Amino acid sequence: MNKDNFPAWYNGKFCYASDVSIRMQDFGLLRSYGVYEVISIKNNCVLALDQHLDRFLQGCKYYYIDIPYQFDDLVGIIKELNAQVAEDIHVWLIVTRGEPISYDTRDVLNAKPNVAMITEPYSQINDGNALRLSVSKKVRRISDVSINQKYKNFARQDFTIAQIETSLKGFDGPLLLDNNDLLTEGPQFSVAIIKDGKVLSPAKNRLPGITMDVIRLLCQEHNIEFAYGDITKELLNLADDMFATSTAGGVISISSVDSKQFVETALQQKLKNLYQQAWNQDRYSTRI
């Protein structure tokens, strides 16, 4: 199936991915004003579905975007989209603020939002291969006090510039520090280090990753120490191992950050196995 022909849904109607577009005046383009969420459907199951949809709806509320759809409405649309394909998919839930009804580009609240769901073939970050990352020297992660990173939003210029910077150097992607020189995250993925059998993931100025929080819960169940906290560059260089988490790929090995090399530990392999098992456990996975 051609990617453009994958099923989609836009402002109340089912269609194809190629039918979904926004106008140039949409605040989603003019001001990066929109909220999105991505879920993966594998073998007709979704991991942490409630958390994904709750975050999407809460993000709309936080950004003053009123949409006429509730949790059950979204689940019903997702089920119908999934029924139209015979393979594993990602579903993008996207809402843009819409375009102003007047000629005044400050007339934000009167714009009518556009709501879409677009499906695409399931894929993994870096095709599932270990990531070679570099700490961005050109930009810092936007602070939580400037843009609330609790919700997925389109204000991602820091990630975009960092991605270009590190790609030009031959790396798979960037890691961003905040203004206090603390590790935050990369584009599309959360990160964690392993040190002395303990897992530590950044606490501030990053999206609270749902997949990383599944790992936290799995660690609790299996008596593995996990914490959210500050990770300095010095602590990163002392780490035994490092991994990323994402809806697109689950637990992803990190082979290096700049000159620092990592060797995958038995603990990381255990976390990968526990994550795969979670897809078959009702407390984590929902059948669509």
C-alpha positions, 0 to 999 in steps of 0.5 A: 500500500502506498503511504498516501493511500493509508487510511486517515480521518479529518474533521469528522470524515474518513479519507486517505492520508493524501487528502489531509492538509492545512491552509497556509494561514493555519496557526498550526503553521504560522505559530507552531500552534497545535498538539499531537500524539502518536500511538503504535498498533502492533498485532492489533494492540496498543501499549498504554493507550489510556495514557496516550489519549489522556495526554492528547486531550489534556494537551488540547485543554492546556493550549486552549483548543476545544475539540468536539471529541472525547476519549471514547470517540477517539478510540472508535476512530482509531479502531476503524482506521486499524480495521482498514489495514492489514499491517502494524501501523502508527497513528498520528493524532493531530490538532491545529489551532486553525486559521483566523476568521478575521484578517487579524493574526492575533485573533487566535481563540476564534479560529476553528481547530482542525482535527486529524488522524493519519496512519502510516506503516509501523517503523522504528527509530534508526530502523531498530539499530543502535544510535550514535548520538552527539550532544548539540553545541548549537542549541539548548532544549526549550525550558519548561517555563517557556513551553510546557513540555508535558504535552507533545506540541509543534514548537520543535525548532530546537530539535530541528536545528540540533538534528541538522547540526548533528546529521551534518557531522555524521551522527544519527541524532542529537541529545540536547542539554538545558540551560543548566547543562543537564541532559534532557532528551532527543527528538522523538525519544527519551533517554536513560543511563544505567550506572551500577545496576540502576536506571536514571532518566532526566527529570526536567525540560523534557517530554514525560515519555510514556514508553519511559514510564512503562519502563519505570513501572516494569522496573518497579515490578521486577525490583530494578532501581529506577529514578528520574533525576539530574544527569550531568555531562560528567555523570553521562561519561561515567555511565555503564550503558545508555538507551532511548525509549520511544513509541516508535521502537520501544527500547533502543540501544545507544552505542555512543554519545560523541566519543563516549562508547557504550556496551549493551548490558544484561540489564538493558537486554532485560528491559527490552525483554520486559518491554516486549512482554508488556505488549501481551499483558492487559495492564499495559496493552489494549486490544483494538 
